[in-house]
């Protein structure tokens, strides 16, 4: 369903009672009775999983899978799959300038990208009462998977041209992939750019932000929003990240979310940042309630703040713990 996302964002900011927007999809496998391994390969199961989560929890938006191996796999990267964990890239694909030059930009549909687009096409018909945000990786984070995460940090200093060659191809593909999600019925994309959280202010302005902006410029309009997600230590990078002018931002528990709210423009939604693993996965319902309430009491005064998880909630997080989070949010706003 089409939404005017600029109006939606304004309405969220102005609403005195806000619905939580955790990055929540993978735990839905527990509801539909399938493994993570089955779901990441099957767009129909992805849609069923998103629908099950949307029906069970009163979320402000529906997020598709934050699977940061999909795009690298489309380029040809080797992937490790397991039954109940999110897939991961296991080795670098590009080792030198020759391989970077020879790297082919895949078509949307390569690897599992076609299944992910299919999942969005189906869920956009199944859930129409709130926006659907499709997940894609950010350009620097994709380049890091293609070059190796440690190696790319060194290459930014020693061979920036090599990094830029890979970034150029990564961005070209990500724009096409984002457009495919838009055509399939998504109301926006959540760009996960966590690797950029490791960069200095100088390096992020050279190797991440300009490429993220190009994706935003290619797809954002009144009916399509970009949410920028970075779960690294973004505090030194906030002035730069703010220049992206994304419709919404998501920050992880590596930072105090209040520090981000003081910098990001107040007409942009900022979501975060209950720890997904330490608190939501491994905490007790009582701990979750306490931390959620404390964060809302501290940051609820910022109109553009929406409570969420700091990152993707792990697949095996108990549904009881997730419910405790939503209950705490409801209770806070009821009072």
C-alpha positions in Angstrom: 0.0 0.0 0.0 1.2 3.5 -0.8 2.0 5.8 2.1 3.0 9.5 2.1 6.1 8.8 4.1 6.9 12.5 4.7 3.5 12.9 6.2 3.8 9.6 8.1 7.1 10.8 9.7 5.5 14.1 10.7 2.6 12.3 12.2 4.9 10.0 14.2 6.9 13.0 15.5 3.7 14.9 16.5 2.0 11.9 18.1 2.0 12.1 21.9 1.7 8.3 22.1 4.3 6.5 19.9 4.4 2.9 18.8 7.7 1.1 19.3 9.7 0.3 16.1 12.1 -2.5 17.0 14.1 -4.1 14.2 12.2 -7.3 14.6 11.8 -10.0 12.0 13.9 -13.1 12.6 12.2 -14.2 15.9 9.0 -14.6 13.8 10.5 -18.0 12.7 9.4 -19.3 16.1 5.8 -18.3 15.3 5.6 -19.8 11.8 7.6 -22.9 12.7 10.5 -22.7 10.3 14.2 -22.4 10.7 16.2 -19.3 9.9 18.0 -21.3 7.2 14.7 -22.1 5.5 13.4 -18.6 5.7 16.5 -16.7 4.4 16.2 -18.8 1.2 12.5 -18.4 0.6 10.7 -15.1 -0.1 7.3 -16.5 0.8 8.4 -17.6 4.2 9.9 -14.2 4.7 6.6 -12.6 4.0 4.8 -15.1 6.4 7.3 -14.3 9.1 6.9 -10.5 8.8 3.1 -10.9 8.8 3.2 -13.1 11.9 5.4 -10.5 13.7 3.1 -7.7 12.6 0.0 -9.5 13.8 1.5 -10.4 17.2 3.2 -7.2 18.1 1.9 -3.6 17.9 4.8 -2.1 15.9 4.9 1.2 14.2 6.5 -0.2 11.1 7.3 -3.6 9.6 11.0 -4.4 9.0 12.2 -7.1 6.6 15.2 -9.2 7.4 18.5 -7.5 8.4 20.6 -10.1 6.7 23.9 -8.5 5.8 25.2 -11.4 3.7 22.6 -11.2 0.9 24.2 -8.5 -1.3 27.7 -9.9 -0.9 26.5 -13.3 -1.9 24.9 -11.8 -5.0 28.4 -10.6 -5.9 29.8 -14.1 -5.3 31.0 -14.1 -1.7 31.0 -17.5 0.1 28.3 -17.7 2.9 28.0 -19.8 6.0 24.4 -20.9 6.8 23.1 -22.3 10.0 19.7 -23.5 11.2 19.0 -20.7 13.8 21.6 -18.0 13.1 21.7 -15.2 10.5 24.0 -16.2 7.6 27.5 -14.7 7.5 30.2 -14.0 4.8 33.2 -16.3 5.4 35.9 -14.9 3.1 37.0 -11.9 1.0 36.1 -11.9 -2.7 38.4 -9.1 -3.8 42.2 -9.0 -2.9 43.7 -6.5 -5.4 43.1 -3.9 -8.0 42.8 -6.4 -10.8 40.1 -8.3 -9.0 38.3 -5.1 -8.1 38.3 -4.0 -11.8 37.0 -7.4 -12.8 34.3 -7.5 -10.2 30.9 -7.8 -12.0 27.9 -5.9 -10.7 25.2 -8.5 -10.4 21.7 -8.2 -11.6 19.0 -7.9 -9.0 17.8 -11.5 -8.6 21.2 -12.9 -8.2 21.8 -15.1 -5.2 18.9 -14.6 -2.7 18.1 -11.0 -3.7 15.2 -12.2 -5.9 13.6 -14.0 -2.9 14.0 -10.9 -0.7 12.2 -8.8 -3.3 9.5 -11.5 -3.6 9.1 -11.4 0.2 8.5 -7.6 0.1 6.1 -7.9 -2.8 4.0 -10.4 -0.8 4.1 -8.7 2.6 3.1 -5.4 1.0 -0.2 -7.0 0.1 -0.6 -8.7 3.5 0.1 -5.8 5.9 -1.4 -2.5 4.8 -2.0 -0.7 8.2 1.7 0.4 8.6 4.7 1.0 6.4 7.0 -1.8 5.2 10.7 -1.1 5.3 13.0 -3.4 3.3 16.4 -4.1 4.6 19.6 -3.5 2.6 23.2 -3.3 3.5 25.1 0.1 3.3 27.8 0.7 0.7 30.8 0.7 3.0 29.6 -2.3 4.9 29.1 -4.2 1.6 32.6 -3.2 0.4 34.0 -4.4 3.7 32.5 -7.8 3.2 33.8 -8.0 -0.3 37.3 -6.9 0.7 37.4 -8.2 4.3 36.5 -5.9 7.2 40.1 -5.6 8.6 41.6 -5.2 5.2 39.4 -2.4 4.1 40.4 -0.3 7.1 44.0 -0.5 6.0 43.2 0.0 2.3 41.4 3.3 3.1 44.8 4.7 3.9 47.1 2.6 1.7 45.0 2.1 -1.5 41.9 4.4 -1.4 41.4 4.0 -5.2 40.9 0.2 -4.7 38.3 0.9 -2.0 36.6 3.4 -4.3 36.4 1.0 -7.2 34.6 -1.5 -5.0 32.4 1.1 -3.4 31.4 2.4 -6.8 30.2 -1.1 -7.9 28.5 -1.8 -4.5 26.6 1.5 -4.7 25.5 0.8 -8.3 24.1 -2.5 -7.2 22.4 -1.1 -4.1 20.6 1.6 -6.0 19.2 -1.0 -8.4 18.3 -3.3 -5.4 16.6 -0.4 -3.6 14.6 0.5 -6.7 13.5 -3.2 -7.0 12.1 -3.0 -3.4 10.4 0.2 -4.2 8.7 -1.3 -7.3 7.7 -4.3 -5.2 5.7 -2.2 -2.8 8.1 -1.3 0.0 7.5 2.1 1.6 11.1 2.6 2.3 14.5 0.9 3.0 16.5 0.5 6.2 20.2 0.9 5.1 22.4 -0.9 7.6 25.8 0.7 7.5 27.4 -0.5 10.8 31.0 -0.9 9.5 31.1 2.9 8.9 30.8 3.3 12.7 34.5 2.2 12.8 35.7 5.1 10.6 37.1 8.4 11.6 35.1 11.6 10.8 37.5 12.2 7.8 37.2 8.6 6.5 33.4 8.4 6.8 33.0 11.6 4.8 35.1 10.0 2.1 34.1 6.3 2.1 30.6 6.1 3.3 28.4 9.2 3.5 28.7 10.3 -0.2 27.7 6.8 -1.4 24.7 6.6 1.1 23.6 10.0 -0.1 23.6 8.7 -3.7 21.3 5.9 -2.7 19.0 8.3 -0.9 18.9 10.7 -3.9 18.1 7.8 -6.3 15.1 6.5 -4.4 13.7 8.9 -1.8 10.5 10.7 -2.5 7.2 11.6 -0.8 6.2 7.9 -0.8 9.5 6.3 -0.1 11.8 6.8 2.9 15.3 5.9 3.8 16.1 4.9 7.4 19.8 5.0 8.1 21.0 2.4 10.6 24.4 2.5 12.3 25.0 0.5 15.5 28.7 1.6 15.9 30.1 4.4 18.1 28.6 7.2 16.0 29.0 10.0 18.5 32.2 11.5 16.8 30.5 11.0 13.4 27.1 12.5 14.1 27.7 15.9 12.4 28.6 14.0 9.2 25.8 11.4 9.5 23.3 14.3 10.0 24.2 15.6 6.5 22.7 12.5 4.9 19.3 14.0 5.8 17.7 10.5 5.8 14.0 10.4 6.7 14.8 8.4 9.9 17.8 7.2 11.8 18.5 4.1 13.9 21.4 3.9 16.4 22.7 1.0 18.4 23.4 0.6 22.1 27.1 1.4 21.6 26.0 5.1 22.3 23.8 7.0 24.6 20.8 7.7 22.3 20.3 11.1 23.9 23.7 12.2 22.4 22.3 11.5 19.0 19.0 13.3 19.7 21.0 16.5 20.5 22.6 16.5 17.0 20.2 14.9 14.5 17.6 17.3 13.1 14.5 17.3 15.2 12.3 16.8 12.1 13.9 13.3 11.5 12.8 10.3 13.5 15.4 8.7 15.7 14.9 5.1 16.8 16.8 3.0 19.3 18.4 1.6 21.3 17.6 -1.2 23.8 20.5 -3.8 23.5 19.2 -6.6 21.3 21.5 -9.3 22.5 22.4 -8.4 26.1 18.9 -7.1 27.1 16.2 -8.4 24.8 17.8 -11.9 24.0 19.6 -12.6 27.3 17.8 -10.4 29.9 14.7 -11.2 32.0 11.3 -9.7 31.4 11.8 -7.6 34.5 15.2 -6.2 33.3 13.7 -5.4 29.9 10.8 -3.5 31.5 13.1 -1.6 33.7 15.6 -0.6 30.9 12.8 0.3 28.5 10.9 2.5 31.0 14.2 4.2 32.0 15.0 5.0 28.4 11.5 6.3 27.7 11.6 8.5 30.8 14.9 10.0 29.8 14.3 10.5 26.1 10.6 10.7 25.7 10.9 14.5 26.0 12.4 14.5 22.4 9.4 14.5 20.1 11.3 12.7 17.3 12.4 9.8 19.6 10.8 6.4 19.1 11.8 3.5 21.3 13.3 0.5 19.5 15.9 -2.2 19.7 19.5 -0.9 19.0 19.9 -3.4 16.2 18.3 -6.5 14.7 16.8 -8.7 17.4 18.4 -12.2 17.4 16.3 -15.1 16.0 16.1 -17.1 19.2 15.0 -14.2 21.4 12.1 -15.5 23.5 8.7 -14.1 22.5 8.0 -13.5 26.2 11.0 -11.1 26.3 9.8 -9.3 23.2 6.3 -9.0 24.7 7.8 -7.6 27.9 9.4 -4.8 25.8 6.1 -3.9 24.1 4.2 -4.1 27.4 6.6 -1.7 29.0 6.1 0.8 26.1 2.3 0.5 26.4 2.5 1.0 30.1 4.7 4.1 29.8 2.4 5.8 27.4 -0.8 4.8 29.3 0.6 6.6 32.3 
